[in-house]
Amino acid sequence: MAETNETRQGTNLDPWFNHYASRSAGLSASEVRALFAVASRPEVVSLAGGMPYVRALPESLVNGALEKVMSENGPMAMQYGSGQGVPALREQILEIMALEGISASVDDVVVTTGSQQALDLVTKLFIDPGDVILAEAPSYVGAIGVFRSYQADVVHVLMDENGLIPEKLREAIADVKASGRTIKFLYTIPNFHNPAGVTLSAERRPEILEICQSNGILILEDNPYGLLSFEEDVPPAIRSLNEDGVIYLGSFSKTLAPGFRVGWALAPHAIREKLVLAAEAAILCPSSFSQMVISEYLSQADWKGQIETFRGVYKERRDAMLEALEEHLPDLSWNVPNGGFYIWCSLPENLDSKAMLPRAVTELVAYTPGTAFFADGGGRQNIRLSFCYPTPENIKIGIRRLATVIRGELDLLADFAGTGSLTAAAGDDNVIAPPPDLS
């Protein structure tokens, strides 16, 4: 008997299963978010989520801004506002971006509910089902989720210790064009990449820009970690090299606090107009309250000094993680980030980071499997370790527990397959690429 809508609904727990738009099939739970319930248990050392260490932000700085906003502009702060954002905050955002060489007009800044909303709006504006988005391999899990939800085809481009590889970008563009598909934009996180931790070199930035310009490809530059450098100044933003071919995304989540949910997009004029319309259609306006508190904080506090404090906090945690890796897992390979939140590790050959996670949780340590950061099923031999939130002491405990997990997995391989050894994955350690198919 032919299957009908009624019989399908009768066997599905969701009675509205057949009513959803086809694009809803692209919605899936983030592997990072799925870890939060487990990782939040106090006995678990979480090296998984990229949560800023907000305790390093003195309460007095924020409380003073809150009190002044409510005492002097409370009714306005609690009211609807501009769909583009509070003008005073947009002016201050220009000062922040100037630290990375960006010169822009306040009219081209659009304040959003976190940079995640900006990412969603840009994707909504540009992507038709089947369009191609180029993205580094690996790439930010939140971006991959957005791209899937709009039915984009994500094509990964290889990276190495200096970031996106220009020749690999040329090859990816040629392959996509040969297949007859349309590339809408390149999504890149050039500074202290999430999850790879690397920074696109100053020498490669103009070359990446030239490749995209010559092929008519927009660049979406996502830069939430750009001011969190440990050792040296960050190269100028790609947006500082060109105003027309780059949309720049920024956020206060990493340099202030994510709870405010305030980010922004700096876009070419024509795109900016559409972004404002799209934002108004989605949420009417970003939170006036959050914007005014941040604006007051930027006006009164030593925000640059506070960023320096965050840099010191995260550098101490990075160093603790590197020391613990050297002590407990010296045969693994990993990057050494000079900013940001993350270390990207390659596991011994034949280990599966996703399959290993339940054992890790049993040992009271959590990490993010590399599979979260690939749209094509890659990353099984990689893990992302976040050093931003745990104390240095807990980081060392977590790495020691992780070493126990990895050695336990290798012992199982040795017992049942005769293949266990604590040796890093074969191949070029400098290339951040998907591992071989382990299925």
Secondary structure, DSSP 8 states (H G I E B T S, - for coil): ----HHHHHHTSS-TTGGGS-GGGGG----HHHHHHHHHTSTTSEE-SS----GGGS-HHHHHHHHHHHHHHHHHHHTS---SS--HHHHHHHHHHHHTTT----GGGEEEESHHHHHHHHHHHHH--TT-EEEEEES--HHHHHHHHHTT-EEEEEEEETTEE-HHHHHHHHHHHHHTT--EEEEEE--SS-TTT-----TTHHHHHHHHHHHTT-EEEEE-TTTT-BSSS-----GGGG-SSSEEEEEESTTTT-GGG--EEEE--HHHHHHHHHHHHHHHSS--HHHHHHHHHHHHHS-HHHHHHHHHHHHHHHHHHHHHHHHHH-TTSEE---SBSSEEEEE-BTT--HHHHHHHHHHTTEE-EEGGGG-SSS--TTEEEEE-SSS-HHHHHHHHHHHHHHHHHHHHHHHHHTS-----B-SS-TTEE-------
